[in-house]
Amino acid sequence: MPLRLRPRRPALVVSVLGIATAAVLGCLLFTSNSSPRATAAKADDVSGRASACLAADSASSTGGGTVAGIWSAMQSAGTQHGTNVQQMIEPATTAEQAAPHLAGLLVQHCDLIVTVGAPFGRATTGLASAAPSVPIIAVDSMLSSSPANVTLLTGSDAAARIAERVNSLQRHTARS
């Protein structure tokens, strides 16, 4: 009598069912509403130091030495007077592209915002109305007029004037 082999269908069925079960469980675990969700990060400076923030478009930062000179002056003034300084270089070519980046500086509680170049300079007008208490300096903005809290600067004395403003920033209490 010839030997007959039994097909291994039960093993195949069990394997397929196992994979399907694992896939369903994985989907449930990753899409379940009862699982804890990450909360949005909140920027907060608990150091009590004032913050000065520099924002420029990438074209302005590579063309000429304006951004480098202002950044150097801000760092020096910040070190001497205990002020936090930061810079943000973004590839914005329009005010619409620059505006969200400037809004992010408000969320980071910058006490002074300095912009260099036309895209960020033009975006300061919207920012100024959203945060009238935050002083803004727009360097080489191509603007002919500005809101009251926006100072327009051009030329070689911009770095020195910005350093003076960074020097004058006062320490503040940590924000909640």
Residue frames relative to the residue before (quaternion, step in Angstrom):
aa qw qx qy qz dx dy dz
M 1.0000 0.0000 0.0000 0.0000 0.00 0.00 0.00
P 0.4128 -0.7252 0.4869 0.2582 3.56 -0.77 1.01
L 0.4980 -0.6527 0.5016 0.2727 3.48 -1.21 0.72
R 0.1436 -0.7946 0.5859 0.0686 3.57 -0.75 1.02
L 0.2998 -0.7492 0.5684 0.1606 3.53 -0.91 0.97
R 0.3543 -0.7240 0.5495 0.2198 3.49 -0.99 0.87
P 0.4766 -0.6689 0.4762 0.3139 3.59 -0.89 0.81
R 0.4234 -0.7154 0.5089 0.2236 3.54 -1.15 0.65
R 0.1369 0.8257 -0.5317 0.1294 3.53 0.87 0.85
P 0.6343 0.5249 -0.3769 0.4244 3.66 0.80 -0.68
A 0.6470 0.5114 -0.3337 0.4567 3.63 0.95 -0.72
L 0.6457 0.5150 -0.3112 0.4702 3.57 1.03 -0.80
V 0.6518 0.5121 -0.3072 0.4675 3.57 0.96 -0.89
V 0.6515 0.5107 -0.3135 0.4652 3.58 0.94 -0.87
S 0.6511 0.5167 -0.3162 0.4573 3.61 0.95 -0.83
V 0.6682 0.4923 -0.3001 0.4702 3.58 0.88 -0.91
L 0.6561 0.5006 -0.3089 0.4728 3.59 0.94 -0.84
G 0.6368 0.5322 -0.3237 0.4543 3.60 1.02 -0.75
I 0.6612 0.4941 -0.3000 0.4782 3.56 0.95 -0.86
A 0.6552 0.5076 -0.3124 0.4642 3.59 0.94 -0.85
T 0.6450 0.5160 -0.3175 0.4657 3.58 0.97 -0.84
A 0.6521 0.5095 -0.3137 0.4656 3.59 0.94 -0.85
A 0.6498 0.5164 -0.3188 0.4577 3.58 0.98 -0.80
V 0.6581 0.4984 -0.3096 0.4718 3.59 0.94 -0.85
L 0.6570 0.5014 -0.3124 0.4684 3.61 0.92 -0.84
G 0.6351 0.5314 -0.3258 0.4562 3.57 1.00 -0.81
C 0.6548 0.5037 -0.3112 0.4698 3.57 0.95 -0.87
L 0.6606 0.5109 -0.3110 0.4537 3.57 0.93 -0.84
L 0.6642 0.5115 -0.3089 0.4493 3.56 0.95 -0.83
F 0.7441 0.4246 -0.2336 0.4598 3.58 0.90 -0.88
T 0.7535 0.3516 -0.2201 0.5101 3.61 1.17 -0.35
S 0.4172 0.7251 -0.4592 0.2988 3.58 1.23 0.06
N 0.4230 -0.7112 0.5078 0.2396 3.57 -0.97 0.88
S 0.6335 0.5513 -0.3433 0.4206 3.58 1.16 -0.35
S 0.5524 0.5987 -0.4107 0.4094 3.59 1.22 -0.19
P 0.5552 -0.6185 0.4270 0.3563 3.60 -1.03 0.67
R 0.2602 -0.7576 0.5834 0.1340 3.55 -1.03 0.85
A 0.5060 -0.6179 0.5004 0.3343 3.54 -1.15 0.59
T 0.3363 -0.7286 0.5585 0.2102 3.57 -0.99 0.80
A 0.6054 -0.5600 0.4177 0.3812 3.54 -1.18 0.51
A 0.4758 -0.6652 0.4965 0.2910 3.54 -1.02 0.82
K 0.2025 -0.7678 0.5988 0.1043 3.54 -1.02 0.82
A 0.3200 -0.7433 0.5558 0.1904 3.55 -0.68 1.09
D 0.1581 0.7766 -0.5953 0.1325 3.55 -0.84 0.95
D 0.2388 -0.7536 0.5984 0.1301 3.53 -0.96 0.88
V 0.1209 -0.8200 0.5579 0.0403 3.54 -0.42 1.20
S 0.4674 0.7045 -0.4285 0.3189 3.59 1.26 0.08
G 0.4128 -0.7029 0.4803 0.3238 3.58 1.13 -0.52
R 0.5536 0.6061 -0.3953 0.4122 3.57 1.27 0.09
A 0.4988 -0.6097 0.5196 0.3310 3.53 -1.20 0.55
S 0.2438 -0.7756 0.5690 0.1232 3.58 -1.21 0.56
A 0.0987 -0.7583 0.6427 0.0470 3.53 -1.01 0.91
C 0.1101 -0.8270 0.5513 0.0010 3.57 -0.74 1.10
L 0.1998 -0.7698 0.6002 0.0844 3.55 -0.97 0.95
A 0.0207 -0.7869 0.6165 -0.0150 3.58 -0.89 0.98
A 0.1043 0.7874 -0.5997 0.0979 3.55 -0.91 0.95
D 0.4729 -0.6308 0.5201 0.3285 3.52 -1.24 0.42
S 0.6351 -0.5794 0.3525 0.3696 3.57 -1.10 0.64
A 0.6155 0.5368 -0.3643 0.4476 3.63 1.06 -0.55
S 0.6644 0.4919 -0.3055 0.4725 3.60 0.97 -0.81
S 0.6657 0.5238 -0.3117 0.4304 3.56 1.03 -0.71
T 0.7244 0.4093 -0.2561 0.4921 3.59 1.14 -0.48
G 0.6867 0.4656 -0.2851 0.4799 3.59 1.17 -0.44
G 0.8220 0.0663 -0.0793 0.5601 3.59 -0.45 1.14
G 0.5309 -0.6592 0.4443 0.2936 3.53 -1.29 -0.04
T 0.3121 0.7901 -0.4904 0.1945 3.59 1.23 0.23
V 0.6943 0.4651 -0.2878 0.4678 3.59 0.74 -1.02
A 0.6606 0.5087 -0.3135 0.4545 3.60 0.89 -0.90
G 0.6657 0.5053 -0.3046 0.4569 3.60 0.95 -0.83
I 0.6646 0.4867 -0.3002 0.4809 3.57 0.96 -0.85
W 0.6472 0.5169 -0.3218 0.4587 3.58 0.93 -0.86
S 0.6472 0.5146 -0.3173 0.4643 3.58 0.94 -0.83
A 0.6594 0.5012 -0.3024 0.4717 3.60 0.96 -0.87
M 0.6516 0.5102 -0.3156 0.4642 3.59 1.00 -0.79
Q 0.6485 0.5147 -0.3203 0.4604 3.59 0.96 -0.84
S 0.6594 0.5119 -0.3072 0.4569 3.57 0.90 -0.91
A 0.6812 0.4734 -0.2856 0.4800 3.58 0.88 -0.94
G 0.6428 0.5305 -0.3218 0.4492 3.58 0.99 -0.77
T 0.6507 0.5138 -0.3084 0.4664 3.56 0.98 -0.84
Q 0.6849 0.4997 -0.2817 0.4493 3.58 0.92 -0.90
H 0.8142 0.2813 -0.1097 0.4959 3.58 0.99 -0.77
G 0.5340 -0.6724 0.3961 0.3254 3.60 1.18 0.37
T 0.4372 0.6755 -0.4673 0.3662 3.55 1.02 0.82
N 0.4010 -0.6773 0.5562 0.2666 3.57 -1.01 0.80
V 0.0304 -0.7805 0.6241 0.0210 3.57 -0.96 0.84
Q 0.0168 0.7850 -0.6190 0.0194 3.53 -1.12 0.69
Q 0.1877 -0.7718 0.5941 0.1272 3.53 -1.22 0.47
M 0.1184 -0.7630 0.6335 0.0496 3.51 -1.25 0.63
I 0.0584 -0.7787 0.6247 -0.0011 3.56 -0.66 1.14
E 0.0086 0.8145 -0.5764 0.0664 3.58 -0.63 1.15
P 0.4834 -0.6826 0.4652 0.2897 3.61 -1.11 0.60
A 0.2255 0.7872 -0.5374 0.2014 3.60 0.74 1.03
T 0.1461 -0.7917 0.5871 0.0851 3.56 -1.01 0.81
T 0.7514 0.2648 -0.1750 0.5785 3.58 1.29 -0.18
A 0.6363 -0.5168 0.4057 0.4043 3.56 -1.28 0.31
E 0.6185 0.5520 -0.3427 0.4419 3.60 1.07 -0.70
Q 0.6671 0.4733 -0.3009 0.4904 3.60 1.05 -0.68
A 0.6880 0.4944 -0.2812 0.4507 3.60 1.03 -0.72
A 0.5724 0.6564 -0.3697 0.3237 3.60 1.03 -0.77
P 0.6795 0.4752 -0.3351 0.4474 3.67 0.76 -0.79
H 0.6238 0.5353 -0.3417 0.4556 3.59 1.07 -0.65
L 0.6521 0.4946 -0.3108 0.4833 3.57 1.02 -0.77
A 0.6154 0.5344 -0.3473 0.4639 3.59 1.03 -0.72
G 0.6173 0.5488 -0.3381 0.4510 3.59 1.09 -0.68
L 0.6247 0.5290 -0.3449 0.4592 3.59 1.09 -0.60
L 0.6009 0.5333 -0.3600 0.4743 3.59 1.13 -0.52
V 0.6385 0.5216 -0.3201 0.4668 3.57 1.01 -0.81
Q 0.6812 0.4699 -0.2768 0.4885 3.57 1.12 -0.67
H 0.4462 -0.7356 0.4141 0.2972 3.59 1.30 0.16
C 0.1752 0.7769 -0.5791 0.1740 3.59 0.83 0.92
D 0.3415 -0.7565 0.5293 0.1757 3.57 -0.88 1.00
L 0.7533 0.1002 -0.0754 0.6457 3.57 1.30 -0.34
I 0.1015 -0.7832 0.6117 0.0452 3.57 -0.86 0.97
V 0.0999 -0.7761 0.6225 0.0152 3.54 -0.86 1.08
T 0.0688 -0.7904 0.6076 0.0359 3.59 -0.85 0.93
V 0.1296 -0.7603 0.6306 0.0865 3.53 -1.22 0.59
G 0.7679 0.3375 -0.2734 0.4709 3.54 -0.93 0.96
A 0.6678 -0.5555 0.3488 0.3519 3.52 -1.25 0.57
P 0.6673 0.5072 -0.3570 0.4123 3.69 0.71 -0.83
F 0.7170 0.4127 -0.2568 0.4997 3.59 0.82 -0.93
G 0.6116 0.5574 -0.3500 0.4391 3.59 1.05 -0.68
R 0.6782 0.4756 -0.2942 0.4769 3.58 0.92 -0.86
A 0.6433 0.5277 -0.3215 0.4521 3.59 1.09 -0.64
T 0.5445 0.6414 -0.4049 0.3580 3.61 1.17 -0.36
T 0.5829 0.5906 -0.3947 0.3945 3.61 1.05 -0.53
G 0.6679 0.4712 -0.2986 0.4927 3.60 0.98 -0.74
L 0.6398 0.5268 -0.3140 0.4631 3.54 1.03 -0.82
A 0.6389 0.5500 -0.3241 0.4293 3.58 0.97 -0.86
S 0.6831 0.4589 -0.3010 0.4819 3.59 0.96 -0.73
A 0.6485 0.5135 -0.3210 0.4613 3.61 1.10 -0.59
A 0.7987 0.1164 -0.0384 0.5891 3.59 1.10 -0.67
P 0.0818 -0.8591 0.5035 0.0429 3.60 0.44 1.16
S 0.6585 0.5176 -0.3262 0.4382 3.62 1.14 -0.36
V 0.6213 0.5309 -0.3465 0.4606 3.61 1.24 -0.19
P 0.3342 -0.7400 0.5398 0.2219 3.60 -0.68 1.02
I 0.1100 -0.7841 0.6106 0.0151 3.54 -1.02 0.93
I 0.1118 -0.7560 0.6410 0.0712 3.54 -1.06 0.83
A 0.1129 -0.7922 0.5991 0.0290 3.57 -0.74 1.10
V 0.1294 -0.7979 0.5880 0.0285 3.56 -0.55 1.23
D 0.8485 0.0019 -0.0471 0.5271 3.56 -0.92 0.98
S 0.2336 0.8317 -0.4684 0.1851 3.55 1.01 0.90
M 0.3489 -0.7423 0.4835 0.3058 3.57 1.25 -0.46
L 0.4779 0.6420 -0.4533 0.3925 3.60 1.23 0.40
S 0.3280 -0.7415 0.5465 0.2096 3.59 -1.06 0.69
S 0.7766 0.0703 -0.0643 0.6228 3.59 1.22 -0.39
S 0.1078 -0.8044 0.5833 0.0333 3.55 -1.22 0.45
P 0.6185 -0.5198 0.4192 0.4140 3.58 -1.25 0.27
A 0.7217 -0.4850 0.2942 0.3968 3.57 -1.27 0.39
N 0.7461 0.4022 -0.2432 0.4716 3.62 0.93 -0.74
V 0.6153 0.4995 -0.3606 0.4918 3.61 1.24 0.29
T 0.1638 -0.7695 0.6134 0.0694 3.55 -0.76 1.13
L 0.2419 -0.7721 0.5738 0.1266 3.57 -0.79 1.04
L 0.0056 0.7951 -0.6055 0.0347 3.57 -0.84 1.02
T 0.0081 0.7463 -0.6651 -0.0223 3.51 -1.28 0.55
G 0.7242 0.4930 -0.3005 0.3771 3.51 -1.26 0.18
S 0.7397 -0.4730 0.2990 0.3737 3.47 -1.43 0.10
D 0.6562 0.5155 -0.3332 0.4389 3.63 1.13 -0.41
A 0.3991 0.7392 -0.4670 0.2762 3.62 1.25 -0.02
A 0.6601 0.5186 -0.3216 0.4381 3.63 0.85 -0.91
A 0.6719 0.4931 -0.3041 0.4615 3.60 0.91 -0.86
R 0.6651 0.4958 -0.3081 0.4658 3.59 0.95 -0.80
I 0.6391 0.5073 -0.3231 0.4793 3.58 1.05 -0.71
A 0.6176 0.5365 -0.3441 0.4609 3.59 0.99 -0.78
E 0.6271 0.5297 -0.3334 0.4637 3.61 1.01 -0.76
R 0.6643 0.4961 -0.3045 0.4689 3.59 0.96 -0.84
V 0.6272 0.5125 -0.3370 0.4799 3.60 1.02 -0.76
N 0.6326 0.5400 -0.3217 0.4526 3.59 1.00 -0.84
S 0.7221 0.4672 -0.2538 0.4427 3.58 0.98 -0.80
L 0.4780 0.6623 -0.4549 0.3548 3.60 1.20 -0.12
Q 0.3093 -0.7688 0.5402 0.1462 3.53 -0.95 0.91
R 0.5496 -0.5681 0.4928 0.3638 3.50 -1.24 0.56
H 0.1174 -0.7868 0.6018 0.0705 3.55 -1.14 0.58
T 0.5627 -0.5765 0.4504 0.3849 3.53 -1.25 0.24
A 0.6190 -0.5465 0.4034 0.3944 3.56 -1.17 0.57
R 0.3768 -0.7315 0.5309 0.2028 3.54 -1.01 0.87
S 0.2874 -0.7539 0.5601 0.1879 3.53 -1.11 0.60
